[in-house]
Amino acid sequence: MIALSCGDQSWAALPHGRALEIIRLLGFDRVDIVLGVNPRHLVAAEVAGGPGAASAALTASLERLSLSVA
């Protein structure tokens, strides 16, 4: 069986938590997390300023929705 995932940038116009909720509601259990210079949700420069806090927040969201990183 092929394990599919969905990118969090698929719903870039929504807040990150809502995008993750939609991904879960669509039946995905894995998500591709985009971290870059100009993404809507996770901006590399902001994450670099507090990687522990960013990681903790993302982990909490993923656990709440039973999602894992693809």
N, C-alpha and C positions, 0 to 999 in steps of 0.2 A: 504494500500500500504506500502511496506517495503522501508524505506529510507536506501540506501546504501552509503558507503563512501569508500575512497581509502587511503591507507597509504602513507605518503610522502617518506618513505624509499623504496617504490616499484621501484623507480628510483634513487637509492643511488649514482650511478656513475655520475649523472648529478648535476649541481648546483641546489640549492633549488628552485629558481625561475622557472627554466625550468621544474623541477619535478611537481611543482604546476600547471604550464601551461598545461602539458600533462594530469594531472588529470582532469582539467577543459575541455580540448578538448575531453576527453573520455566521457564527459557528467555527471560527478559527480559534485554535488554541496556541498559536505561535504568532509573534509579531516581529517584523523587521523594524528596528529602531534606527532612525536617521539622525545622525549627529553631524553637523556641518557648519559652514560659514554663514549661510543664509537660509536655513530651514525655518519653518514656522514654529516648531515645538522645542527642539533642543539645540540651542546655539552653542557651538564648541567653546567660544570665548567665555560664555557664562558658566558652562559646566566646568571649565578649567579653573575658574575662580573659586569653586566650591564643589569638587568632585564627590566628596563624601555625602554632602547634603543632596546633591543631584541624584546620586546612586540610591540613596535611601528613599527618596521620594518616588523614583521610578519603580524600585523594588516593591514598595507598598502598593502602588497602583496595579502592578502586574499581579501581585499576590491576591489582591482584592478581587480581581477579575479572572483568576485562575489562568493567566496567560504566561507564556514563557518566551524568551527571546529566541528567535530563529537563528 
